[in-house]
Amino acid sequence: MPDSQQVEADAKKWAANEAFDKSDFDTAIGMATAVIESDPKALWAYELRGKAHEKIGKLELADNDYTKAIELSNEGFLYLMLRGYVRRDMGSYDLALADFSKAAERRPDISWPLNARGMLRGRLGDTIAAIADLTQAVRLNPKDSWATLELGLLHASDGDEESALQYVSQSIEIDPDYYRAYIQRSQIHWEKGRVDQAEADLARAIEMKPENGWAYLVRARMARQEGRFDAALADITKAIEVDPSYAGPFAERAYLYHEELHRDDLALQDINKALELNPKSGWAFALRGVLHKQMGNLGLAVKDLTRAIELGDHAACLTRSQAYSQMGNYGDALADANHAVEVLSNSEAYANRAEVLRASGKLGAAIEDATLAIELDSTNAVAYAVRGACKVQLRNFDDALADLGHSLEIDPKYPFALAMRGWSYLAQGKKVNAIDDILSAVAMDPSLVSLKEQLKDALAEDPVHP
């Protein structure tokens, strides 16, 4: 190529790269395309255009560009890696793994393709193969703190906490300022009961990056598990202060307000903020649905829970079935309860379906589901209460009292179990006990106030005598 043509070609390449560096991807694509039209073997132009297509989300076009680059290049290692990442992001996992494998064959001395293949295998659940890839990657590059940490996390997911701790600690030795590694090691220490070491690692992470909320959130979760709810609240609030644009801390604080501090008004404020920041969070819609249900806003609850299910949180169908049941819509309630059993197959799902069946008058089927729920989890207070309530309706009062008693041993402040035990006592003529239980249930759950009126009517017909 004459010098003048080379200068012109270099100028076009420089201008296209400058546009890319300035994030003017459309211009970069246009310039690269013009070069390719005049020189179909301009390898750099396919590479640049592929990267620009990636940046604007046109992954199929990026795949085409990298494929052409592979055809034009002698070795193709770089373009195999770039195409592998694109195919991974497209969800074409087998093709991505094939590209990473070819890259590894062409450059067995480089850890990069092993890292990429190992991480993808780990994401796909092939932990053993992922560990093998990252182990070899760390052998090739023992100073790679990132690969060493990821290897430790794979061992942790495989239940090998000693190997996990070894590799995560090794990543910190390689890079003493590796913020993420300190947080991950703190969680391993916590799981092993080494609370002081866990807290020391989190303190170090916060010292390194006080403006990052992740360490505060992890510390808050630990405090919550220990029952130190005020400390958990303080750390979550700190995480929000350092990054108010992130939905996660608002959602975590909403859960804390709802489940531990019993401030559903504040929980609703936080979950609304979380959804404002991330309107595609299924579990946030699910929590707001729970809050609306508990506040008696059943229509809003169903709307939010439906959106949660649409976004992939199928566990929300359990709560929606409860909302439908409270609305008297037992057909939809049972359909959701059946789906919850299919998706979750746990004690809570069977107990929920038992309650829907009981409410719709199918007592035999309800007893079967409640019994299965108890077999799966003998501490499920709801299952005992539902089975007991069925037996009250069947006038099998001795067995009913036994089940309701079990429920209240597990959860002494369970209003439904207290109310059902009260009715069982009343049917047996134990009116003083009945009054105590039913009034206690109404005091705990004002939505049961109709029971108080029913009790008055029953006592008017047959008053309690001292």
C-alpha positions in Angstrom: 0.0 0.0 0.0 1.5 3.4 -1.0 2.4 5.7 2.0 -0.5 8.1 1.2 -3.0 5.3 1.3 -1.6 4.0 4.5 -1.8 7.4 6.1 -5.5 7.7 5.0 -6.2 4.2 6.3 -4.6 5.0 9.6 -6.6 8.2 9.9 -9.9 6.4 9.3 -8.9 3.8 11.9 -8.0 6.5 14.4 -11.2 8.5 13.8 -13.4 5.4 14.2 -11.6 4.4 17.4 -12.0 8.0 18.7 -15.7 7.9 18.1 -15.9 4.5 19.9 -13.9 5.9 22.9 -16.4 8.8 23.1 -19.3 6.3 23.2 -20.5 7.6 19.8 -21.2 4.0 18.7 -23.4 4.8 15.7 -20.7 6.9 14.2 -18.1 4.3 14.9 -20.2 1.6 13.2 -20.7 3.9 10.2 -17.0 4.5 9.8 -16.1 0.9 10.3 -18.7 -0.1 7.8 -17.4 2.3 5.2 -13.9 0.9 5.6 -15.2 -2.7 5.2 -17.0 -1.8 2.0 -13.7 -0.5 0.5 -11.5 -3.2 2.1 -13.5 -6.4 3.0 -10.3 -7.7 4.8 -9.9 -4.9 7.2 -9.8 -7.0 10.4 -9.7 -4.1 12.8 -12.9 -2.7 11.4 -14.8 -5.9 12.0 -13.5 -6.0 15.6 -14.4 -2.4 16.2 -17.8 -2.7 14.7 -18.5 -5.9 16.7 -17.6 -4.1 19.9 -19.8 -1.1 19.0 -22.7 -3.5 18.1 -22.3 -5.1 21.5 -22.5 -1.7 23.2 -25.8 -0.9 21.7 -27.2 -4.3 22.3 -27.2 -5.7 18.8 -25.6 -8.9 19.8 -26.5 -10.9 16.6 -24.7 -8.3 14.5 -21.7 -8.4 16.9 -21.7 -12.2 16.6 -21.5 -11.8 12.8 -18.7 -9.3 13.0 -16.6 -11.5 15.3 -17.3 -14.6 13.1 -15.8 -12.7 10.1 -12.9 -11.6 12.2 -12.2 -15.2 13.2 -12.2 -16.1 9.5 -9.8 -13.3 8.6 -7.3 -13.8 11.5 -4.6 -16.4 11.6 -5.2 -17.6 15.2 -8.6 -16.1 16.1 -8.0 -16.4 19.8 -9.2 -12.9 20.7 -12.2 -13.0 18.5 -13.2 -16.5 19.8 -13.3 -15.0 23.3 -15.2 -11.9 22.2 -17.8 -14.1 20.3 -18.0 -16.4 23.3 -19.0 -13.5 25.6 -21.6 -12.3 23.0 -23.1 -15.8 22.7 -23.2 -16.2 26.5 -25.1 -12.9 26.7 -27.5 -14.1 24.0 -28.2 -17.2 26.1 -26.5 -19.5 23.5 -24.5 -21.2 26.2 -23.4 -24.3 24.3 -22.0 -22.2 21.5 -20.3 -19.9 24.1 -18.7 -22.9 25.8 -17.5 -24.2 22.4 -15.9 -20.8 21.7 -14.1 -20.6 25.1 -13.0 -24.2 24.6 -11.5 -23.5 21.1 -9.7 -20.5 22.6 -8.3 -22.6 25.4 -7.0 -25.1 22.8 -5.3 -22.4 20.8 -3.7 -20.8 23.8 -3.3 -23.4 26.6 -0.8 -21.1 28.3 -3.4 -18.3 29.0 -5.9 -18.5 31.9 -8.5 -16.1 30.3 -10.6 -18.7 28.4 -10.5 -21.1 31.4 -11.8 -18.3 33.6 -14.6 -17.5 31.1 -15.5 -21.2 30.6 -15.4 -21.9 34.4 -17.6 -19.0 35.3 -20.2 -20.0 32.7 -20.1 -23.6 33.8 -20.6 -22.5 37.4 -23.6 -20.4 36.3 -25.1 -23.4 34.6 -24.7 -25.6 37.7 -21.8 -27.7 36.5 -19.8 -26.9 39.7 -17.3 -29.8 39.3 -16.2 -28.8 35.8 -16.2 -25.1 36.8 -13.9 -25.8 39.7 -11.6 -27.8 37.4 -11.4 -24.9 35.0 -10.7 -22.2 37.6 -8.1 -24.5 39.4 -6.2 -24.7 36.1 -6.6 -21.0 35.6 -5.1 -20.3 39.0 -2.2 -22.6 38.3 -1.5 -20.7 35.1 -1.8 -17.4 36.8 -1.3 -17.7 40.6 -1.4 -13.9 41.0 -4.9 -13.6 39.6 -6.9 -12.5 42.7 -10.2 -12.5 40.8 -9.9 -16.1 39.6 -8.7 -17.2 43.1 -11.7 -15.6 44.7 -14.2 -17.1 42.2 -12.6 -20.5 42.8 -13.2 -20.1 46.5 -16.8 -19.1 45.9 -17.4 -22.2 43.8 -16.0 -24.4 46.6 -18.4 -22.6 49.0 -21.4 -23.4 46.7 -20.2 -27.0 46.6 -20.3 -27.1 50.4 -16.5 -27.3 50.8 -16.1 -24.4 53.3 -12.4 -25.2 54.2 -11.3 -25.0 50.5 -13.5 -21.9 50.1 -11.8 -20.2 53.0 -8.4 -21.2 51.7 -8.9 -19.6 48.3 -10.7 -16.5 49.4 -8.0 -15.8 51.9 -5.4 -16.5 49.2 -7.1 -13.8 47.0 -6.7 -11.3 49.9 -3.0 -12.3 50.2 -2.6 -11.6 46.5 -4.4 -8.3 46.8 -4.7 -7.0 50.4 -7.1 -4.2 49.2 -9.6 -6.6 47.5 -12.8 -5.2 49.0 -15.1 -7.9 47.6 -13.0 -10.7 49.0 -13.2 -9.4 52.6 -17.0 -9.4 52.3 -17.1 -12.9 50.9 -14.7 -14.2 53.6 -16.8 -12.6 56.3 -19.8 -14.6 55.2 -17.8 -17.9 55.3 -16.6 -17.0 58.8 -20.2 -16.3 59.8 -21.5 -19.6 58.5 -18.8 -21.3 60.6 -19.8 -19.4 63.7 -16.6 -17.3 63.8 -18.5 -14.1 64.5 -15.5 -11.9 65.6 -13.6 -12.8 62.4 -16.6 -12.1 60.2 -17.1 -8.7 61.9 -13.4 -7.9 61.5 -13.5 -8.6 57.7 -16.6 -6.4 57.3 -15.0 -3.6 59.3 -12.0 -3.8 57.0 -14.2 -3.7 53.9 -16.1 -0.6 55.3 -12.8 1.1 56.1 -11.6 0.5 52.5 -14.9 1.7 50.9 -17.1 3.6 53.3 -19.1 4.9 50.3 -20.1 1.3 49.2 -23.3 0.0 50.9 -22.7 -3.7 50.3 -20.7 -4.3 53.5 -23.3 -2.5 55.5 -26.0 -4.7 54.1 -24.1 -7.9 54.9 -23.5 -6.7 58.4 -27.1 -5.9 58.8 -28.1 -9.4 57.8 -25.8 -10.9 60.4 -27.2 -8.5 63.1 -30.8 -9.5 62.1 -30.0 -13.2 62.4 -28.7 -12.5 65.9 -31.9 -10.6 66.8 -30.1 -7.3 67.0 -32.8 -5.5 64.9 -31.8 -1.9 65.9 -28.3 -2.6 64.7 -29.6 -4.1 61.5 -31.8 -1.1 60.9 -28.9 1.3 61.5 -26.7 -0.5 58.9 -29.4 -0.8 56.3 -30.1 2.9 56.7 -26.4 3.6 56.3 -26.4 1.6 53.1 -29.2 3.8 51.8 -27.4 7.0 52.8 -24.3 6.0 50.9 -26.2 5.0 47.7 -29.9 6.1 47.7 -30.1 5.1 44.0 -30.0 1.4 44.7 -33.3 -0.4 45.3 -31.9 -3.4 47.3 -31.4 -1.6 50.7 -34.9 -0.1 50.6 -36.3 -3.6 50.0 -34.2 -5.1 52.8 -35.3 -2.4 55.2 -38.9 -3.0 54.2 -38.6 -6.7 55.1 -37.1 -5.7 58.4 -39.9 -3.3 59.2 -42.5 -5.9 58.2 -41.1 -9.1 59.7 -39.3 -8.0 62.8 -40.3 -4.4 63.8 -44.0 -4.7 62.8 -44.1 -1.3 61.2 -46.0 -2.1 58.0 -46.6 1.6 57.3 -42.8 2.2 57.1 -42.3 -1.1 55.2 -44.8 0.1 52.6 -43.0 3.4 52.1 -39.7 1.6 51.6 -41.0 -1.0 49.2 -42.7 1.8 47.2 -39.3 3.4 46.9 -37.6 0.2 45.9 -40.2 -0.3 43.1 -39.7 3.3 42.0 -36.0 2.5 41.6 -36.5 -1.0 40.1 -39.9 -1.5 38.7 -39.1 -5.0 37.5 -38.4 -6.6 40.9 -40.8 -9.5 41.3 -40.0 -10.1 45.0 -40.6 -6.4 45.7 -44.1 -6.6 44.2 -44.6 -9.8 46.2 -43.7 -8.0 49.5 -46.0 -5.1 48.7 -48.7 -7.6 47.9 -48.2 -9.1 51.3 -48.4 -5.7 53.0 -51.6 -4.8 51.1 -53.2 -8.1 52.1 -52.4 -7.6 55.7 -53.8 -4.1 55.6 -57.0 -5.5 54.0 -56.5 -4.0 50.6 -57.1 -7.3 48.8 -57.7 -5.9 45.3 -54.3 -4.1 45.5 -52.7 -7.2 46.9 -53.9 -9.4 44.0 -52.7 -6.8 41.5 -49.2 -6.7 43.0 -49.0 -10.4 43.5 -50.1 -10.9 39.9 -47.3 -8.6 38.7 -44.8 -10.5 40.9 -45.8 -13.8 39.2 -45.5 -12.2 35.8 -42.0 -11.2 36.7 -41.0 -14.7 37.6 -41.7 -14.9 41.3 -44.0 -17.9 41.2 -43.9 -18.3 45.0 -46.2 -15.2 45.1 -49.0 -17.5 44.0 -49.2 -18.8 47.6 -50.0 -15.3 49.0 -52.3 -14.6 46.1 -54.3 -17.7 46.9 -54.7 -16.5 50.5 -55.9 -13.1 49.2 -58.4 -14.8 46.8 -59.6 -17.0 49.7 -60.2 -13.9 51.9 -62.2 -12.4 49.0 -64.3 -15.6 48.8 -63.0 -16.5 45.4 -62.2 -20.1 46.2 -61.9 -21.2 42.6 -58.9 -18.9 41.9 -57.6 -19.5 45.4 -57.4 -23.2 44.9 -55.8 -22.8 41.4 -53.1 -20.7 43.0 -52.7 -23.1 45.9 -52.2 -26.0 43.5 -49.6 -24.0 41.6 -47.8 -23.2 44.9 -47.7 -26.9 45.8 -46.2 -27.7 42.3 -43.6 -24.9 42.5 -42.6 -25.1 46.2 -43.6 -28.6 47.3 -43.0 -27.5 50.9 -44.9 -27.6 54.2 -46.1 -24.0 53.9 -47.7 -24.6 50.4 -49.5 -27.7 51.6 -50.8 -25.9 54.7 -52.0 -23.0 52.6 -53.9 -25.4 50.2 -55.4 -27.1 53.3 -56.8 -23.8 54.5 -58.3 -23.0 51.1 -59.9 -26.5 51.0 -61.2 -26.0 54.5 -62.7 -22.6 53.7 -64.4 -24.1 50.6 -65.9 -26.9 52.7 -63.6 -29.8 51.5 -62.7 -30.9 55.0 -61.4 -34.4 54.2 -59.0 -33.1 51.5 -58.0 -30.3 53.8 -57.1 -32.7 56.6 -55.0 -34.8 54.2 -53.0 -31.7 53.0 -52.6 -30.4 56.6 -51.3 -33.8 57.7 -48.8 -33.9 54.8 -47.7 -30.4 55.8 -47.0 -31.6 59.4 -45.1 -34.6 58.1 -42.8 -32.2 56.1 -42.4 -29.8 59.0 -43.6 -30.7 62.5 -43.2 -27.0 63.6 -45.8 -25.7 61.2 -48.3 -24.0 63.5 -50.7 -23.2 60.5 -51.0 -26.8 59.5 -51.9 -27.9 63.0 -54.4 -25.1 63.3 -56.1 -25.8 59.9 -56.4 -29.5 60.8 -57.8 -28.6 64.2 -60.3 -26.2 62.6 -61.5 -29.0 60.3 -62.0 -31.3 63.2 -64.0 -28.6 65.0 -66.3 -28.4 62.0 -66.5 -32.2 62.1 -67.3 -32.0 65.8 -64.3 -34.2 66.7 -63.5 -31.9 69.6 -60.9 -33.9 71.5 -58.7 -34.3 68.4 -59.4 -30.7 67.5 -58.1 -29.5 70.9 -55.0 -31.7 70.6 -54.1 -30.1 67.2 -55.0 -26.6 68.2 -52.9 -27.1 71.4 -49.9 -28.2 69.3 -50.4 -25.1 67.1 -50.4 -22.8 70.2 -47.3 -24.5 71.7 -45.4 -23.6 68.5 -46.9 -20.1 68.3 -48.7 -19.0 71.5 -49.9 -15.8 69.8 -51.6 -17.3 66.7 -55.1 -15.7 66.6 -56.7 -18.3 64.3 -55.7 -21.2 66.5 -56.9 -19.4 69.6 -60.2 -18.6 68.0 -60.8 -22.2 66.8 -59.9 -23.5 70.2 -62.4 -21.1 71.7 -65.1 -22.4 69.5 -64.2 -26.0 70.4 -64.4 -25.1 74.1 -67.7 -23.4 73.5 -69.2 -26.5 71.8 -68.1 -28.6 74.8 -69.7 -26.2 77.2 -66.4 -24.8 78.5 -67.6 -21.3 78.2 -65.0 -19.5 80.4 -62.2 -21.0 78.5 -64.0 -20.1 75.2 -64.4 -16.5 76.2 -60.7 -16.2 77.2 -59.5 -17.7 73.9 -61.9 -15.8 71.6 -61.4 -12.4 73.2 -57.6 -12.9 73.1 -57.8 -13.8 69.4 -59.8 -10.7 68.7 -57.4 -8.5 70.6 -54.5 -9.9 68.6 -56.3 -9.6 65.2 -59.0 -7.0 65.0 -60.1 -8.5 61.7 -61.7 -11.3 63.8 -64.0 -8.8 65.5 -67.1 -10.6 64.1 -66.2 -13.5 66.4 -66.8 -11.3 69.4 -70.4 -10.7 68.1 -70.9 -14.3 67.4 -69.7 -15.2 70.9 -72.2 -12.7 72.4 -75.1 -14.3 70.4 -74.0 -17.8 71.6 -73.8 -16.7 75.2 -77.1 -14.9 75.0 -78.8 -18.2 74.1 -77.0 -20.0 76.9 -75.2 -17.6 79.3 -72.3 -18.4 81.4 -73.2 -19.0 85.0 -70.7 -18.5 87.8 
